[in-house]
Amino acid sequence: ERILMLSVFESVCKAKNWKFSDSSTNVPLPNDRHQILYFEKHQEAGETMMRVYSIIGGSDILDEQRMLTALNINYRLQYGALAVREDKLILTENFLLRDADEDEVAQTLVYIANQADQYEKLIYGIDRN
């Protein structure tokens, strides 16, 4: 299963000319910006899943108003969800291994990278992740 799952993600990254490793890829974006996508395999209800996430920035600046804004943004996201992982605000999506489709994976990875970068620029004003 691991080989099948990684092959879908690896082939998408290679098709996009993104450097791929088992745990991440660096997505180049316009205006010399980039966004790192991380891959995390996990089990949920007996199914093998792949979690993809991108760090937007530190969660320490998330006051009540920013948290409400994040929840409102979540409602409008085409793919994924804003979440807090450890001490970081992230944009994340989960894929069910047996349903991982290259076109959907490619579209979602591009969306996650672009949206995470936009939020990073908007909220933090930098390109660190």
C-alpha positions in Angstrom: 0.0 0.0 0.0 2.8 2.4 0.9 4.3 2.0 -2.6 1.0 2.6 -4.3 0.2 5.6 -2.2 3.6 7.2 -2.6 3.6 6.5 -6.3 0.5 8.7 -6.8 2.0 11.6 -4.9 5.5 11.0 -6.4 4.2 10.9 -10.0 2.2 14.1 -9.5 5.3 15.8 -8.1 7.5 14.6 -10.9 4.9 15.6 -13.5 5.0 19.1 -12.0 8.8 19.1 -11.8 8.7 19.4 -8.0 11.4 17.8 -6.0 9.8 14.9 -4.1 10.8 13.0 -0.9 8.8 10.6 1.2 7.9 13.4 3.6 7.7 16.7 1.5 7.9 18.6 -1.7 8.8 22.2 -2.4 6.3 23.9 -4.7 7.6 26.9 -6.6 5.1 29.7 -7.0 5.1 33.0 -8.9 7.1 36.0 -7.8 10.0 33.9 -6.4 7.7 32.5 -3.7 7.5 28.8 -2.7 5.4 26.6 -0.3 6.5 23.3 1.2 3.9 20.5 1.3 4.5 17.8 3.9 3.3 14.2 3.5 2.2 12.1 6.6 0.9 8.6 6.3 -1.5 7.5 9.0 -4.3 5.0 9.7 -7.9 6.0 10.3 -10.7 3.5 10.9 -8.6 0.7 9.3 -7.9 2.7 6.2 -4.4 3.9 5.1 -4.5 7.7 4.6 -2.1 10.4 3.4 -2.3 13.7 5.2 -0.9 16.6 3.2 -0.3 19.9 4.9 1.5 23.2 4.5 2.6 25.5 7.3 1.3 29.0 7.1 2.9 30.3 10.2 3.1 30.3 14.0 -0.2 29.9 15.9 0.9 32.4 18.6 -0.7 35.3 16.8 -4.1 33.6 16.5 -6.2 35.8 18.8 -10.0 35.3 19.0 -10.7 37.5 15.9 -8.2 35.6 13.7 -9.5 32.3 14.9 -13.1 33.3 13.9 -11.7 34.5 10.5 -10.0 31.1 10.0 -13.2 29.3 10.7 -15.0 31.5 8.2 -12.3 30.8 5.6 -12.6 27.0 6.3 -16.2 27.2 5.2 -15.2 28.6 1.8 -12.2 26.4 1.1 -12.5 24.3 -2.1 -10.1 21.7 -0.6 -8.6 21.1 2.8 -9.1 22.9 6.1 -7.2 25.3 8.3 -6.0 23.7 11.5 -3.4 24.0 14.2 -0.7 21.4 14.3 1.6 21.7 17.3 2.3 25.4 17.4 1.7 26.1 13.7 -1.3 27.3 11.6 -1.5 24.9 8.7 -3.7 24.1 5.6 -4.3 20.4 5.4 -6.1 17.7 3.4 -6.4 13.9 3.8 -6.5 11.4 1.0 -7.9 7.8 1.3 -5.3 5.6 -0.3 -7.6 3.4 -2.2 -9.3 6.4 -3.8 -6.2 8.5 -4.5 -6.6 9.8 -8.1 -3.7 11.5 -9.8 -5.8 14.4 -11.2 -7.6 15.1 -7.9 -4.3 14.8 -6.0 -2.6 17.2 -8.4 -5.4 19.8 -8.3 -5.5 19.6 -4.5 -1.8 19.9 -4.0 -1.6 23.0 -6.2 -4.6 24.5 -4.4 -3.2 23.8 -0.9 0.2 25.3 -1.9 -1.3 28.4 -3.4 -3.8 29.0 -0.6 -1.3 28.4 2.2 1.1 30.9 0.5 -1.7 33.5 0.1 -2.6 33.2 3.8 1.1 33.3 4.8 1.6 36.5 2.8 -1.6 38.0 4.1 -1.3 37.1 7.8 2.5 37.1 8.3 3.8 39.2 5.3 6.7 36.8 4.6 7.7 33.7 2.6 9.2 31.3 5.2 7.2 28.1 4.5 
